[in-house]
Each structure stands twice: as C-alpha cells, then as structure tokens.
Amino acid sequence: MANFELLKELSQAWGVAGREKNIRAIILREIEGYVDSVYTDNIGNIIALKKGNGSAEGKKIMLSAHMDEIGVQVKKIESDGRIKVCSVGWVWTAAMYNDRLRFQNGTIGVVGCEGNIEEAKNDCGKLYVDIGCTSKEETEKYVKVGDYAGFCGEYYELQNDKVSAKTFDDRAGCFMLIEALKRNNGEGPNDVYYVFSVQEEVGCRGATAAAAQVKPDIGISVDVTPDHFYPCDLEGCNAVGEGISVTLGDPSAMLDEDLVEAMLDCCEEHHIPYQRGVMDRGGTDASSMNLSNQGVRVAGIALVDRYPHSQCSVISKKDAEAGIDLIHHYTHRTFQF
Ligand SMILES: [Zn+2]
C-alpha cells in the first residue's frame, strides 16, 4: 500500500512553475537513501539514478514527472489595492473565480472578476486578486509586482477511494515515481533515471534540459490526463477509477508503438487495472524527451484526473496504486530493440 499521506503533502506544497523549491525539498527528503546518485541541475530538475543489475540487455530509461504547478504572476497593483495578474501556464479563469490563491510568502487573496465571469472567456486580464487591502500602498506591504501565486485547494478524501486537492497535476505523478523508486531494488536490467522536472506547465522546459543530461534510450512521461466520464468533461473515454491510463495518444508526441505495446502487455501480464488513454489537447514531458539527442523513443503513463487545472481535481487512489505497479514492472522489463 502506497503512503498517501505523502501524496497529501506533495499536493499541498507551493510550487508555481519556475519556483519549485518547496516541492523539491520534499522529494529530495523522500528519496534519500533509495538511489545510487541524485543531483539537482542548473534549472532545478532532480535527476536521481537507480542502477540496474548491469545486464548487457539493459537500457537507460528516463521517467519524468513534473514538480511545478500552474498559477499567476502579479503584473500591476491598482490604486484601490486590487492585484492584476497574468497566467503562468494554462489557467482556467472560471476555476479560480471566487476562490483563494496563496502567494509565495503565504499571503492569501480571493479572486474576483471585473464584470461577469462568463464573459471573461479565460482571460486572466479580467481577474483581480483581493488580499483585503484597499490602497496600492497597503497592498504593496504584502505583495509586489512580479510575485507569484498558486492555488490553495486542500486535500480531502471522497467516496470510493477518490481524493480531491489542487495540483495532482503533477504531484500525483511525482508521488507515483517516488513510490516506484522505493520499490526498485536494482535487480532489473535497466538503469532507471527518476527525473522530477521543472517548468512543464510553461512548455516542458525542465525535461528538455534533463533529457540532454540523461541521454535516455527510452523516455516515459508520468503525468495526469483529463477525465472524460461526465458530460462537463472533454470528450473521450478516460474515467477516474478505471485503472491507470496507458497513453496511446498525446498531441505533443507520437508515442513509440513498440513501447506502447510492451506497456499494454505489462499490464496484462501483471494484472494491473488499466485503460487505453487518448488525450486530444495539452502535452507532456514526452515531447521534450522525444526530440532530444537525435530522437528518443517515448511512451506515457497517466493518471486520469477529473477537473484538472482546478483547485479541486479528483483522482482515484486505486488508479495511483496501479500506476505505481505499472512503473515498477515496466522499468524492470527487458526491451528488445
Ligand atoms: Zn502535467
């Protein structure tokens, strides 16, 4: 049984893209003693290696889960104390409206809208953050132009092994990587690099730098994918609670057919609950790994996430357990190519 208290801690850490210090500290603490080597690179990625058994058939596998989360940055403070912001990553204005944000220094604000939220049409420029101050001078005591803010979304248990919190994208991926890493005893043929990347939400930048260092034979993104179960969701067949999603479609990368086939086989062989996942928008760190170092074969493991990029996304703990099993067994396979 995975340690879901850790998922809770990871989800609650503050870490807007480019400002991942808090989340990085938790991960470094957790993986200490479980790896052969670990370092933080120049732009903040954690690159941890667990060596295999030295088999000649072994490959170099890079798994990438991103540490950063979406948020906003302050661009202006109005004379009446309201804070105007721009988005960091793809934020959904309706999901932020009338909810709280937390600035890096801990200051809390509530999101309002100039006019009707339905007319904001996902334009962050229509929003403002209210920290309770009514003049520019007063606001500037707590928040300055250039500061970043992220979601507050607390962690709650729902029915049927589901949980809700902010930032399961991609702290749930980080969680699955950490738990799989702890289970890796080094007896498999492959050298496995567990990469916790920065700045995915602003264009998969961390994974680009990490792939250049690792030079993997195989790249696997470990991320979330949108749920499609309810009518309010995007169209497709992903459903929270129906198993870990083996990614078959990712708009940002063409996934290697042999790797995908091996992943489906792996689920069947080890009786891991899984679903066939196609996402028709967004992207993952697979894109960065794919085009690195003269081209790298990539695949994706994804946790289905309902209400993604909101303050209260929903995942299934059973799906996460299946994801940990899949990462474990897949990284211990012998790949023939
Ligand atoms: Zn993500």
Residues whose N, C-alpha, C, O or C-beta is under 5 A from the ligand:
A	BS01	ZN	D169 D170 D223 V224
